[in-house]
Amino acid sequence: MLDDWGDISPGAVSFAEDVAPPGAYSPAIVGPDAAPSTGEMPNAIKGRLRVGVLSDYIVLDPFSPLRMSMYAGNSEQLRIGNLNGFLGYYSDVYGIAIGNASSYLKYAGGTLQTSGAIQGGTIDIGGADASSFHVDSGGNLWLGAVSFREAPFRVSPAGDLVASSAIIGGVMTGQMIGEVNALTGHSVNVTLGKTDVVSGTLTLQLAEGKGDTYINSGKTDFTNVDSGFILGIDDSDSNTPKFYIGSATKHLSWDGTNLESTGMTLAGATLASTSADAFTVNSDLQDVNADLVFGRTTGGSATLRWNGTLGSFDKSICLLMGLHVGGPSDPGDNNLLVDGTGTITGAFGCNAASAQTAYSSGGALAAYGAGANGFDSGANAAALHAMVVKIRAALVANGIMS
């Protein structure tokens, strides 16, 4: 090996001794490995070797730890062997690395790392069994099957994702969440949370001015026109949360301020209680009968009605306490107090007496005339006596007199 091969007129060449000092030039003979006669291999270069004299060259450094490097423009691009000082390695470690600080491929210590773009045709890892991983030239990615269509997990270049199950711990945003039918592209099942693993929520959000956000069936707007339901955020009404369910004639609706119901039936054996201070029938003030109906099988329904003039109840009524007509004072238990006049068109009884019909008065008395004992005749006295007897009998019969 010459010490100055690029010089047309080289100086004197000196050869190293059998045991050359470190860093000295030494000759090498090209050929197969052979037993040395002087204690060293005849085809071995003992020191660092550089191939190339300009900015592009190769360096082989046999001193431990060994390395081989390729340079372009005086910048190291590839190293095999000791990676210390190259592409983020700062200790002696054997491997291979190529690239620069932003785009590289490197392997050392059992770890393969890459940065920057990867271009290629297809990826096929694991064959066609349930542990396989595939990416085709069209950009489809799938796991667990030989074909994209049959895979339990797959993602298309359009962003369509199919997974047999998933646990998502962070925020997931999108137009569809759940198991997707491969033929129709529609969600099949959606489960929020997982038992003993994680809880879940479904939160609706809205892009200002880009339409409503909602969950629905039948209804497509927050009205009672169509049958169905809609739950969501009304973009046209200051992003107000709303809920409408039912039809045009029977519905329950929340418009963000008021909860209203039409044609609703409360089912169940008991309506336990209400904290409301008032209950209004016909609150929209239509000019119709306002009815409160109490229904049952035996005895039929009973209706309490206000027709705009009179209130009425169409069944017999039993008052277990007193009744005061015309005033606010307490009449006392089992008492009737009437501030005005009373007219009874049928029979009545007082003090537990049976109701009595009117007694016959016997007709009008004859005209009064002077006579013995103040009567003009015994017949008139007899008639007056008979009337008094009948009056007493009527008062006794109606419980007024004993």
Protein Blocks (a to p, Z undefined) as FASTA:
>chain_A
ZZblmlmbacddddddfbdcehiacdddeddddddfkopafkbcfbdcdedjblbdcddd
fbdcddddddeehiafbdchjfehiahiabdcddddeddfkbccddeehiacdedjdddf
bdcehijafkbccddfkopacehiabfklpcbdcdfkopacdfbdcdfbdcddfbecddd
fklopafbdcedjehkbccdddddddehiapadddehiacdcfkbgcddddddfknooia
cddeddfklccddehjaccdehiacedjbdfbacbfbdcehklopacddddddddfehpa
addddehjaccdfbdcddfbdcdehiabdebghiacdfbdcddfbdcdeehiacddddde
hiaaddddddeehiabfklmmmmmmmmmmmmmmmmmnopaZZ
